[in-house]
Amino acid sequence: MQSLRYAHLALRPQSVMPEAAAGRPLAGWRLDQSGGSDGGGASAGERGRVGETYHRPIMGEEVVHFLKPQPGKLILDGTLGGGGHTEMFLKNGAQVLATDRDPAALARARERLEDVYGEQFSALHANFADFPAVMEAAGVVRGLDGIFLDLGVSSRQLENPARGFSFQREGRLDMRFDPDADVSAEDIVNTWSEEDLRRLLHVYGDEPAAKRIAHAIVVRRASRAILMTTDLAGIVASVVPQRGRTHPATRTFQALRLEVNQELPSLERALQAVPRWLNPGGRLVVLTFHSLEDRIVKHFLRDHSAATLDRPEWSGPRPNPRHCFQLIVRKALVASEAETAANPRARSCKLRVAERNSNVLHSST
């Protein structure tokens, strides 16, 4: 039987971020006031002018401000994409090691940046969760001064029908970041049991109509395979009425993409490796685009930024063996109104920042 490999993270209860010393956001920047929910996390880029935003780095000013790229610093960009953020780091003098699972994205970014920045820029085909192995393979023996993760789907991936990410464009149901990966959305839709599909849509899509959609998929595929994005979108729309501007298939496509690319397990693996590779004073900056991934980042930073732990059965607080970060902003930042007006993809984005302290962690923590 198929099962979600990371369902426990999506179902984990919300918690309150602990108090911590923090810098104030610059004037004009906005704190997240949404209470931690994005209404199910529609896929970034399904809402507008994706063709205009290939190299427009979301919250670029804020990212550069907090990551502080400069000569002598080595920064990991784990999600290179169009290379917009990396280019900003390079322009500020930092050396950048970048990874991406999409070979087409790597080729475009290399073509655009390698001739200009030479050995200052390196890009490798890899899942950002495997960045420790990438660092070792690249011969990097020093730690990192900054780690940047921009999570989600790129505009080019959404706009290319052949990639199968968008329900607005007809294409094969693929959704793989890496075209050589084993499992596609087509495989899941046509082979998973009705119960496993229901659970997938419920956990990764927060879909209220998960049971109806899963049943409709199984009924339809009994007569012919579901191969195209527009076929799946039509099946969902046939059992879920549209309310407002959000397409009924938004949550279904999100859930499938998360499972196909194992996005949440990859994020968790990467975060667990960050403390070992980030130098004291180095910063972790993460952009998230829906509540599931933001919750993982939020909980990780909460668990690793509290100096002490306390439980009712203890006589008093105890030192937190995982304390290795200081929160630079206690609440997530969101894009400015001006940016969201110019770039609709920025509407669902949240930015979190933490700085590595000098505490030494043992492997058991």
VEXSE-675801 format. One record per residue (C-alpha): x, y, z; residue number from 1. Coordinates in nm, 4 decimals. Example, Ala and Ser with C-alpha at 12.3 -4.5 7.8 and 13.67 -1.06 7.14 Angstrom:
BEGIN
<X = 1.2300, Y = -0.4500, Z = 0.7800, i = 1>
<X = 1.3670, Y = -0.1060, Z = 0.7140, i = 2>
***
This chain:
BEGIN
<X = 0.0000, Y = 0.0000, Z = 0.0000, i = 1>
<X = 0.1229, Y = 0.3488, Z = -0.0830, i = 2>
<X = 0.1576, Y = 0.5958, Z = 0.2031, i = 3>
<X = 0.2695, Y = 0.9517, Z = 0.2634, i = 4>
<X = 0.6258, Y = 0.9476, Z = 0.3826, i = 5>
<X = 0.5968, Y = 1.2742, Z = 0.5754, i = 6>
<X = 0.2369, Y = 1.2980, Z = 0.6863, i = 7>
<X = 0.3319, Y = 1.3572, Z = 1.0506, i = 8>
<X = 0.4839, Y = 1.6934, Z = 0.9666, i = 9>
<X = 0.1735, Y = 1.8206, Z = 0.7920, i = 10>
<X = -0.0431, Y = 1.7110, Z = 1.0853, i = 11>
<X = 0.1849, Y = 1.8520, Z = 1.3521, i = 12>
<X = 0.0027, Y = 2.1042, Z = 1.5775, i = 13>
<X = 0.0736, Y = 2.4746, Z = 1.5564, i = 14>
<X = 0.2883, Y = 2.6273, Z = 1.8313, i = 15>
<X = 0.3768, Y = 2.9769, Z = 1.9458, i = 16>
<X = 0.7221, Y = 3.1072, Z = 1.8534, i = 17>
<X = 0.9318, Y = 3.1734, Z = 2.1692, i = 18>
<X = 1.0591, Y = 3.5175, Z = 2.2515, i = 19>
<X = 1.4085, Y = 3.5923, Z = 2.1246, i = 20>
<X = 1.6303, Y = 3.8891, Z = 2.0631, i = 21>
<X = 1.5478, Y = 4.0135, Z = 1.7163, i = 22>
<X = 1.6244, Y = 4.2926, Z = 1.4760, i = 23>
<X = 1.3457, Y = 4.5124, Z = 1.3474, i = 24>
<X = 1.2416, Y = 4.4881, Z = 0.9838, i = 25>
<X = 1.3291, Y = 4.7848, Z = 0.7668, i = 26>
<X = 1.0701, Y = 5.0542, Z = 0.7196, i = 27>
<X = 0.8136, Y = 4.9531, Z = 0.4611, i = 28>
<X = 0.8520, Y = 4.5789, Z = 0.5172, i = 29>
<X = 0.5563, Y = 4.3881, Z = 0.6494, i = 30>
<X = 0.5181, Y = 4.1248, Z = 0.9191, i = 31>
<X = 0.2958, Y = 3.8261, Z = 0.8498, i = 32>
<X = -0.0487, Y = 3.8898, Z = 1.0012, i = 33>
<X = -0.2166, Y = 3.5800, Z = 0.8603, i = 34>
<X = -0.1965, Y = 3.3704, Z = 1.1746, i = 35>
<X = 0.0040, Y = 3.0987, Z = 1.0019, i = 36>
<X = -0.2467, Y = 2.9820, Z = 0.7421, i = 37>
<X = -0.2505, Y = 3.0423, Z = 0.3723, i = 38>
<X = -0.5845, Y = 2.8812, Z = 0.3030, i = 39>
<X = -0.4369, Y = 2.5621, Z = 0.1681, i = 40>
<X = -0.1307, Y = 2.6916, Z = -0.0077, i = 41>
<X = -0.2136, Y = 2.7463, Z = -0.3729, i = 42>
<X = 0.0824, Y = 2.6815, Z = -0.5984, i = 43>
<X = 0.2915, Y = 2.9923, Z = -0.6487, i = 44>
<X = 0.2583, Y = 3.1388, Z = -0.9910, i = 45>
<X = -0.0876, Y = 3.0052, Z = -1.0819, i = 46>
<X = -0.2347, Y = 3.3490, Z = -1.0259, i = 47>
<X = -0.0911, Y = 3.5799, Z = -1.2835, i = 48>
<X = 0.1821, Y = 3.7163, Z = -1.4982, i = 49>
<X = 0.4320, Y = 3.4334, Z = -1.4647, i = 50>
<X = 0.5935, Y = 3.5101, Z = -1.7983, i = 51>
<X = 0.7108, Y = 3.8465, Z = -1.6668, i = 52>
<X = 0.8888, Y = 3.7156, Z = -1.3566, i = 53>
<X = 1.1553, Y = 3.4687, Z = -1.4728, i = 54>
<X = 1.4468, Y = 3.6565, Z = -1.3178, i = 55>
<X = 1.2584, Y = 3.8778, Z = -1.0724, i = 56>
<X = 1.3755, Y = 3.7618, Z = -0.7281, i = 57>
<X = 1.0901, Y = 3.7659, Z = -0.4777, i = 58>
<X = 1.1652, Y = 3.9781, Z = -0.1690, i = 59>
<X = 1.5129, Y = 4.0313, Z = -0.3123, i = 60>
<X = 1.5846, Y = 4.3482, Z = -0.1117, i = 61>
<X = 1.4893, Y = 4.1777, Z = 0.2136, i = 62>
<X = 1.6877, Y = 3.8632, Z = 0.1345, i = 63>
<X = 2.0042, Y = 4.0603, Z = 0.0584, i = 64>
<X = 1.9600, Y = 4.2774, Z = 0.3676, i = 65>
<X = 1.9425, Y = 3.9795, Z = 0.6012, i = 66>
<X = 2.1885, Y = 3.7465, Z = 0.4265, i = 67>
<X = 2.4492, Y = 4.0243, Z = 0.3953, i = 68>
<X = 2.6439, Y = 3.8945, Z = 0.0924, i = 69>
<X = 2.9870, Y = 4.0528, Z = 0.0532, i = 70>
<X = 3.3404, Y = 3.9679, Z = -0.0620, i = 71>
<X = 3.4918, Y = 3.6819, Z = 0.1339, i = 72>
<X = 3.1587, Y = 3.5180, Z = 0.2115, i = 73>
<X = 3.0482, Y = 3.1809, Z = 0.0769, i = 74>
<X = 2.6727, Y = 3.1414, Z = 0.0289, i = 75>
<X = 2.4742, Y = 2.8326, Z = -0.0638, i = 76>
<X = 2.1692, Y = 2.8940, Z = -0.2828, i = 77>
<X = 1.9934, Y = 2.5602, Z = -0.2567, i = 78>
<X = 1.7211, Y = 2.6459, Z = -0.5076, i = 79>
<X = 1.8890, Y = 2.8288, Z = -0.7948, i = 80>
<X = 1.5906, Y = 2.8456, Z = -1.0322, i = 81>
<X = 1.6194, Y = 3.1460, Z = -1.2589, i = 82>
<X = 1.9229, Y = 3.2691, Z = -1.0652, i = 83>
<X = 1.7740, Y = 3.6036, Z = -0.9638, i = 84>
<X = 1.8708, Y = 3.5862, Z = -0.5971, i = 85>
<X = 2.2101, Y = 3.4325, Z = -0.6740, i = 86>
<X = 2.2853, Y = 3.7183, Z = -0.9126, i = 87>
<X = 2.2160, Y = 3.9674, Z = -0.6334, i = 88>
<X = 2.4565, Y = 3.7808, Z = -0.4033, i = 89>
<X = 2.7225, Y = 3.7770, Z = -0.6748, i = 90>
<X = 2.6809, Y = 4.1486, Z = -0.7462, i = 91>
<X = 2.7502, Y = 4.2130, Z = -0.3779, i = 92>
<X = 3.0781, Y = 4.0227, Z = -0.4041, i = 93>
<X = 2.9914, Y = 3.6916, Z = -0.2390, i = 94>
<X = 3.0970, Y = 3.3541, Z = -0.3738, i = 95>
<X = 2.7938, Y = 3.1357, Z = -0.4477, i = 96>
<X = 2.7573, Y = 2.7592, Z = -0.4630, i = 97>
<X = 2.4131, Y = 2.6787, Z = -0.6054, i = 98>
<X = 2.2095, Y = 2.3632, Z = -0.6548, i = 99>
<X = 1.8900, Y = 2.2808, Z = -0.8389, i = 100>
<X = 1.7083, Y = 1.9596, Z = -0.9310, i = 101>
<X = 1.6002, Y = 2.0942, Z = -1.2694, i = 102>
<X = 1.8762, Y = 2.0521, Z = -1.5320, i = 103>
<X = 1.7067, Y = 2.3023, Z = -1.7630, i = 104>
<X = 1.7111, Y = 2.5694, Z = -1.4911, i = 105>
<X = 2.0768, Y = 2.4964, Z = -1.4224, i = 106>
<X = 2.1674, Y = 2.5310, Z = -1.7897, i = 107>
<X = 1.9924, Y = 2.8681, Z = -1.8223, i = 108>
<X = 2.1438, Y = 3.0086, Z = -1.5038, i = 109>
<X = 2.4925, Y = 2.8902, Z = -1.5972, i = 110>
<X = 2.4627, Y = 3.0464, Z = -1.9412, i = 111>
<X = 2.3564, Y = 3.3741, Z = -1.7865, i = 112>
<X = 2.5995, Y = 3.3931, Z = -1.4935, i = 113>
<X = 2.9149, Y = 3.1891, Z = -1.5552, i = 114>
<X = 3.0709, Y = 3.4175, Z = -1.8174, i = 115>
<X = 3.0136, Y = 3.7213, Z = -1.5987, i = 116>
<X = 3.1201, Y = 3.5858, Z = -1.2586, i = 117>
<X = 3.3562, Y = 3.3003, Z = -1.3474, i = 118>
<X = 3.4861, Y = 3.1047, Z = -1.0478, i = 119>
<X = 3.2800, Y = 3.3209, Z = -0.8133, i = 120>
<X = 2.9788, Y = 3.1085, Z = -0.9157, i = 121>
<X = 2.9347, Y = 2.7301, Z = -0.9192, i = 122>
<X = 2.6115, Y = 2.5414, Z = -0.9915, i = 123>
<X = 2.5521, Y = 2.1685, Z = -0.9481, i = 124>
<X = 2.2629, Y = 1.9342, Z = -1.0316, i = 125>
<X = 2.1377, Y = 1.8155, Z = -0.6915, i = 126>
<X = 1.8532, Y = 1.8192, Z = -0.4424, i = 127>
<X = 1.9236, Y = 2.0904, Z = -0.1856, i = 128>
<X = 1.8647, Y = 1.8280, Z = 0.0851, i = 129>
<X = 2.1910, Y = 1.6691, Z = -0.0263, i = 130>
<X = 2.3958, Y = 1.9868, Z = 0.0052, i = 131>
<X = 2.6458, Y = 1.8337, Z = 0.2533, i = 132>
<X = 2.7447, Y = 1.5748, Z = -0.0089, i = 133>
<X = 2.7545, Y = 1.8500, Z = -0.2724, i = 134>
<X = 2.9871, Y = 2.0555, Z = -0.0541, i = 135>
<X = 3.2205, Y = 1.7617, Z = -0.0061, i = 136>
<X = 3.2109, Y = 1.6677, Z = -0.3755, i = 137>
<X = 3.2934, Y = 2.0284, Z = -0.4683, i = 138>
<X = 3.5935, Y = 2.0193, Z = -0.2350, i = 139>
<X = 3.4525, Y = 2.2817, Z = 0.0011, i = 140>
<X = 3.6215, Y = 2.2352, Z = 0.3372, i = 141>
<X = 3.5179, Y = 2.5601, Z = 0.5055, i = 142>
<X = 3.1741, Y = 2.6298, Z = 0.6444, i = 143>
<X = 2.9069, Y = 2.8477, Z = 0.4898, i = 144>
<X = 2.8427, Y = 3.2114, Z = 0.5712, i = 145>
<X = 2.4851, Y = 3.1987, Z = 0.4461, i = 146>
<X = 2.2263, Y = 2.9483, Z = 0.3308, i = 147>
<X = 1.9321, Y = 3.0548, Z = 0.1175, i = 148>
<X = 1.6290, Y = 2.8440, Z = 0.0227, i = 149>
<X = 1.3535, Y = 2.9737, Z = -0.2068, i = 150>
<X = 1.0953, Y = 2.6946, Z = -0.1969, i = 151>
<X = 0.8265, Y = 2.6170, Z = -0.4533, i = 152>
<X = 0.7821, Y = 2.6047, Z = -0.8281, i = 153>
<X = 0.9538, Y = 2.8440, Z = -1.0652, i = 154>
<X = 0.7666, Y = 3.0505, Z = -1.3195, i = 155>
<X = 0.9295, Y = 2.8674, Z = -1.6091, i = 156>
<X = 0.8219, Y = 2.5310, Z = -1.4730, i = 157>
<X = 0.4634, Y = 2.6500, Z = -1.4346, i = 158>
<X = 0.4495, Y = 2.8071, Z = -1.7771, i = 159>
<X = 0.5913, Y = 2.5068, Z = -1.9644, i = 160>
<X = 0.2998, Y = 2.2685, Z = -2.0396, i = 161>
<X = 0.5390, Y = 1.9775, Z = -2.0883, i = 162>
<X = 0.6359, Y = 1.9914, Z = -1.7194, i = 163>
<X = 0.2779, Y = 1.9252, Z = -1.6084, i = 164>
<X = 0.2711, Y = 2.1596, Z = -1.3081, i = 165>
<X = -0.0174, Y = 2.3841, Z = -1.4138, i = 166>
<X = -0.3835, Y = 2.2985, Z = -1.4438, i = 167>
<X = -0.4221, Y = 2.6037, Z = -1.6685, i = 168>
<X = -0.2147, Y = 2.4535, Z = -1.9514, i = 169>
<X = -0.2623, Y = 2.1149, Z = -2.1144, i = 170>
<X = 0.0339, Y = 1.8846, Z = -2.0734, i = 171>
<X = 0.1302, Y = 1.5411, Z = -1.9533, i = 172>
<X = 0.0810, Y = 1.4858, Z = -1.5780, i = 173>
<X = 0.4449, Y = 1.4966, Z = -1.4770, i = 174>
<X = 0.5329, Y = 1.7536, Z = -1.2037, i = 175>
<X = 0.8873, Y = 1.6254, Z = -1.1504, i = 176>
<X = 1.1482, Y = 1.8897, Z = -1.0714, i = 177>
<X = 1.4066, Y = 1.6422, Z = -1.1999, i = 178>
<X = 1.2800, Y = 1.4794, Z = -1.5219, i = 179>
<X = 1.4882, Y = 1.1696, Z = -1.4401, i = 180>
<X = 1.3131, Y = 1.1067, Z = -1.1072, i = 181>
<X = 1.1288, Y = 0.7765, Z = -1.0778, i = 182>
<X = 0.7742, Y = 0.8821, Z = -0.9839, i = 183>
<X = 0.5497, Y = 1.1287, Z = -1.1705, i = 184>
<X = 0.2056, Y = 1.2664, Z = -1.0904, i = 185>
<X = 0.0675, Y = 1.0396, Z = -1.3623, i = 186>
<X = 0.1971, Y = 0.7364, Z = -1.1720, i = 187>
<X = 0.0313, Y = 0.8435, Z = -0.8473, i = 188>
<X = -0.3024, Y = 0.9370, Z = -1.0017, i = 189>
<X = -0.3307, Y = 0.6101, Z = -1.1929, i = 190>
<X = -0.1922, Y = 0.3595, Z = -0.9419, i = 191>
<X = -0.2581, Y = 0.4735, Z = -0.5849, i = 192>
<X = -0.5597, Y = 0.3327, Z = -0.4019, i = 193>
<X = -0.8619, Y = 0.5528, Z = -0.3390, i = 194>
<X = -0.7808, Y = 0.5714, Z = 0.0326, i = 195>
<X = -0.4188, Y = 0.6694, Z = -0.0295, i = 196>
<X = -0.5287, Y = 0.9386, Z = -0.2747, i = 197>
<X = -0.7797, Y = 1.0696, Z = -0.0222, i = 198>
<X = -0.5147, Y = 1.0880, Z = 0.2461, i = 199>
<X = -0.2673, Y = 1.2566, Z = 0.0118, i = 200>
<X = -0.5180, Y = 1.5277, Z = -0.0781, i = 201>
<X = -0.6197, Y = 1.5748, Z = 0.2832, i = 202>
<X = -0.2683, Y = 1.5939, Z = 0.4309, i = 203>
<X = -0.0701, Y = 1.7694, Z = 0.1586, i = 204>
<X = -0.3542, Y = 1.9676, Z = 0.0024, i = 205>
<X = -0.5724, Y = 2.0412, Z = 0.3061, i = 206>
<X = -0.8536, Y = 1.9571, Z = 0.0655, i = 207>
<X = -1.2032, Y = 1.9428, Z = 0.2270, i = 208>
<X = -1.3361, Y = 1.7461, Z = -0.0707, i = 209>
<X = -1.0526, Y = 1.4917, Z = -0.0662, i = 210>
<X = -1.2860, Y = 1.1917, Z = -0.0455, i = 211>
<X = -1.5018, Y = 1.3041, Z = -0.3394, i = 212>
<X = -1.2009, Y = 1.3866, Z = -0.5561, i = 213>
<X = -1.0251, Y = 1.0566, Z = -0.4822, i = 214>
<X = -1.3401, Y = 0.8636, Z = -0.5692, i = 215>
<X = -1.3890, Y = 1.0576, Z = -0.8921, i = 216>
<X = -1.0289, Y = 0.9863, Z = -0.9947, i = 217>
<X = -1.0657, Y = 0.6123, Z = -0.9329, i = 218>
<X = -1.3977, Y = 0.5964, Z = -1.1217, i = 219>
<X = -1.2564, Y = 0.7807, Z = -1.4201, i = 220>
<X = -0.9326, Y = 0.5819, Z = -1.4465, i = 221>
<X = -1.1306, Y = 0.2555, Z = -1.4475, i = 222>
<X = -1.2393, Y = 0.3417, Z = -1.8014, i = 223>
<X = -0.9220, Y = 0.5151, Z = -1.9251, i = 224>
<X = -0.5970, Y = 0.6406, Z = -1.7786, i = 225>
<X = -0.5685, Y = 0.9992, Z = -1.6604, i = 226>
<X = -0.2726, Y = 1.1359, Z = -1.8535, i = 227>
<X = -0.3172, Y = 1.5100, Z = -1.9009, i = 228>
<X = -0.3251, Y = 1.8038, Z = -1.6615, i = 229>
<X = -0.6504, Y = 1.9347, Z = -1.8036, i = 230>
<X = -0.8097, Y = 1.5894, Z = -1.7644, i = 231>
<X = -0.7328, Y = 1.5862, Z = -1.3927, i = 232>
<X = -0.8414, Y = 1.9485, Z = -1.3493, i = 233>
<X = -1.1717, Y = 1.8647, Z = -1.5187, i = 234>
<X = -1.2308, Y = 1.5639, Z = -1.2937, i = 235>
<X = -1.1749, Y = 1.7771, Z = -0.9831, i = 236>
<X = -1.3975, Y = 2.0565, Z = -1.1162, i = 237>
<X = -1.6752, Y = 1.8058, Z = -1.1831, i = 238>
<X = -1.7106, Y = 1.7290, Z = -0.8101, i = 239>
<X = -1.5903, Y = 2.0534, Z = -0.6497, i = 240>
<X = -1.7704, Y = 2.3782, Z = -0.7368, i = 241>
<X = -1.5538, Y = 2.6843, Z = -0.7867, i = 242>
<X = -1.5796, Y = 2.9513, Z = -0.5197, i = 243>
<X = -1.4080, Y = 3.2824, Z = -0.5753, i = 244>
<X = -1.0991, Y = 3.3108, Z = -0.7950, i = 245>
<X = -0.9242, Y = 2.9925, Z = -0.6795, i = 246>
<X = -0.9543, Y = 2.7001, Z = -0.9202, i = 247>
<X = -1.0985, Y = 2.3826, Z = -0.7597, i = 248>
<X = -0.7896, Y = 2.1830, Z = -0.8661, i = 249>
<X = -0.5374, Y = 2.4103, Z = -0.6900, i = 250>
<X = -0.5055, Y = 2.1988, Z = -0.3756, i = 251>
<X = -0.5003, Y = 1.8712, Z = -0.5688, i = 252>
<X = -0.2113, Y = 1.9865, Z = -0.7856, i = 253>
<X = -0.0230, Y = 2.1139, Z = -0.4803, i = 254>
<X = -0.0599, Y = 1.7810, Z = -0.3014, i = 255>
<X = 0.0600, Y = 1.5824, Z = -0.6011, i = 256>
<X = 0.3597, Y = 1.8088, Z = -0.6576, i = 257>
<X = 0.4660, Y = 1.7845, Z = -0.2933, i = 258>
<X = 0.4533, Y = 1.4050, Z = -0.3006, i = 259>
<X = 0.6143, Y = 1.3621, Z = -0.6428, i = 260>
<X = 0.9147, Y = 1.5725, Z = -0.5429, i = 261>
<X = 0.9231, Y = 1.4773, Z = -0.1746, i = 262>
<X = 0.9442, Y = 1.8473, Z = -0.0958, i = 263>
<X = 0.8707, Y = 1.8304, Z = 0.2755, i = 264>
<X = 1.1137, Y = 1.5465, Z = 0.3541, i = 265>
<X = 1.3783, Y = 1.7280, Z = 0.1492, i = 266>
<X = 1.3235, Y = 2.0467, Z = 0.3466, i = 267>
<X = 1.3478, Y = 1.8646, Z = 0.6789, i = 268>
<X = 1.6682, Y = 1.6857, Z = 0.5766, i = 269>
<X = 1.8267, Y = 2.0106, Z = 0.4636, i = 270>
<X = 1.7353, Y = 2.1944, Z = 0.7830, i = 271>
<X = 1.8812, Y = 1.9193, Z = 1.0011, i = 272>
<X = 2.2167, Y = 1.9606, Z = 0.8229, i = 273>
<X = 2.2245, Y = 2.3407, Z = 0.8390, i = 274>
<X = 2.3667, Y = 2.3839, Z = 1.1938, i = 275>
<X = 2.6736, Y = 2.1710, Z = 1.1145, i = 276>
<X = 2.7614, Y = 2.3645, Z = 0.7977, i = 277>
<X = 2.6711, Y = 2.7213, Z = 0.8897, i = 278>
<X = 2.9523, Y = 2.9230, Z = 1.0466, i = 279>
<X = 2.8891, Y = 3.1188, Z = 1.3689, i = 280>
<X = 2.7343, Y = 3.4473, Z = 1.2613, i = 281>
<X = 2.6149, Y = 3.2919, Z = 0.9357, i = 282>
<X = 2.2481, Y = 3.3235, Z = 0.8493, i = 283>
<X = 1.9746, Y = 3.0966, Z = 0.7233, i = 284>
<X = 1.7141, Y = 3.2723, Z = 0.5069, i = 285>
<X = 1.4123, Y = 3.0777, Z = 0.3823, i = 286>
<X = 1.1257, Y = 3.1828, Z = 0.1550, i = 287>
<X = 0.8175, Y = 2.9610, Z = 0.1826, i = 288>
<X = 0.5027, Y = 2.9666, Z = -0.0282, i = 289>
<X = 0.2488, Y = 2.7588, Z = 0.1624, i = 290>
<X = 0.1657, Y = 2.6701, Z = 0.5210, i = 291>
<X = 0.3038, Y = 2.3152, Z = 0.5254, i = 292>
<X = 0.6612, Y = 2.4093, Z = 0.4433, i = 293>
<X = 0.6436, Y = 2.7299, Z = 0.6486, i = 294>
<X = 0.5308, Y = 2.5253, Z = 0.9501, i = 295>
<X = 0.8364, Y = 2.3003, Z = 0.9170, i = 296>
<X = 1.0725, Y = 2.5998, Z = 0.9054, i = 297>
<X = 0.8926, Y = 2.7720, Z = 1.1917, i = 298>
<X = 0.9081, Y = 2.4649, Z = 1.4162, i = 299>
<X = 1.2723, Y = 2.3981, Z = 1.3340, i = 300>
<X = 1.3731, Y = 2.7522, Z = 1.4226, i = 301>
<X = 1.1591, Y = 2.7474, Z = 1.7369, i = 302>
<X = 1.3200, Y = 2.4232, Z = 1.8549, i = 303>
<X = 1.6727, Y = 2.5471, Z = 1.7827, i = 304>
<X = 1.6459, Y = 2.9065, Z = 1.9094, i = 305>
<X = 1.5158, Y = 2.8515, Z = 2.2643, i = 306>
<X = 1.8028, Y = 2.8725, Z = 2.5163, i = 307>
<X = 1.6197, Y = 2.6604, Z = 2.7724, i = 308>
<X = 1.3512, Y = 2.3943, Z = 2.7866, i = 309>
<X = 1.0942, Y = 2.3452, Z = 3.0612, i = 310>
<X = 0.8425, Y = 2.0731, Z = 3.1355, i = 311>
<X = 0.5853, Y = 2.0433, Z = 3.4155, i = 312>
<X = 0.7581, Y = 1.7383, Z = 3.5627, i = 313>
<X = 1.0970, Y = 1.9123, Z = 3.5830, i = 314>
<X = 1.2073, Y = 2.1087, Z = 3.8900, i = 315>
<X = 1.3142, Y = 2.3977, Z = 3.6673, i = 316>
<X = 1.4261, Y = 2.4966, Z = 3.3158, i = 317>
<X = 1.7152, Y = 2.3069, Z = 3.1570, i = 318>
<X = 1.9582, Y = 2.4111, Z = 2.8833, i = 319>
<X = 1.8371, Y = 2.3272, Z = 2.5343, i = 320>
<X = 2.0977, Y = 2.0959, Z = 2.3749, i = 321>
<X = 1.9768, Y = 2.2051, Z = 2.0286, i = 322>
<X = 2.0146, Y = 2.5778, Z = 2.0906, i = 323>
<X = 2.2177, Y = 2.6959, Z = 1.7908, i = 324>
<X = 2.0193, Y = 2.9863, Z = 1.6401, i = 325>
<X = 1.9074, Y = 3.3353, Z = 1.7261, i = 326>
<X = 1.5921, Y = 3.4556, Z = 1.5538, i = 327>
<X = 1.6581, Y = 3.7738, Z = 1.3583, i = 328>
<X = 1.2861, Y = 3.8294, Z = 1.3003, i = 329>
<X = 1.0432, Y = 3.6704, Z = 1.5455, i = 330>
<X = 0.7521, Y = 3.6723, Z = 1.3027, i = 331>
<X = 0.7683, Y = 3.5933, Z = 0.9331, i = 332>
<X = 0.7986, Y = 3.8835, Z = 0.6919, i = 333>
<X = 0.5764, Y = 3.9090, Z = 0.3857, i = 334>
<X = 0.6246, Y = 4.0985, Z = 0.0629, i = 335>
<X = 0.5305, Y = 4.4639, Z = 0.0420, i = 336>
<X = 0.2033, Y = 4.5702, Z = -0.1161, i = 337>
<X = 0.3984, Y = 4.7293, Z = -0.4012, i = 338>
<X = 0.5801, Y = 4.4031, Z = -0.4754, i = 339>
<X = 0.2669, Y = 4.1899, Z = -0.4636, i = 340>
<X = 0.0946, Y = 4.4323, Z = -0.6989, i = 341>
<X = 0.3838, Y = 4.4064, Z = -0.9463, i = 342>
<X = 0.4394, Y = 4.0325, Z = -0.8980, i = 343>
<X = 0.1366, Y = 3.8242, Z = -0.7890, i = 344>
<X = 0.3622, Y = 3.5276, Z = -0.7044, i = 345>
<X = 0.4843, Y = 3.7196, Z = -0.3992, i = 346>
<X = 0.1443, Y = 3.7244, Z = -0.2316, i = 347>
<X = 0.1831, Y = 3.3890, Z = -0.0565, i = 348>
<X = 0.5541, Y = 3.4246, Z = 0.0250, i = 349>
<X = 0.6880, Y = 3.4322, Z = 0.3823, i = 350>
<X = 1.0468, Y = 3.5027, Z = 0.4823, i = 351>
<X = 1.2133, Y = 3.3667, Z = 0.7979, i = 352>
<X = 1.5656, Y = 3.4473, Z = 0.9174, i = 353>
<X = 1.7928, Y = 3.3048, Z = 1.1862, i = 354>
<X = 2.1604, Y = 3.3467, Z = 1.2732, i = 355>
<X = 2.3923, Y = 3.0656, Z = 1.3825, i = 356>
<X = 2.5396, Y = 3.1139, Z = 1.7295, i = 357>
<X = 2.8670, Y = 2.9644, Z = 1.8539, i = 358>
<X = 2.7155, Y = 2.6714, Z = 2.0440, i = 359>
<X = 2.8665, Y = 2.3337, Z = 1.9583, i = 360>
<X = 2.6087, Y = 2.0653, Z = 1.8835, i = 361>
<X = 2.6637, Y = 1.6964, Z = 1.9390, i = 362>
<X = 2.5612, Y = 1.4515, Z = 1.6665, i = 363>
<X = 2.2756, Y = 1.3185, Z = 1.8832, i = 364>
<X = 2.0990, Y = 1.6555, Z = 1.8747, i = 365>
***
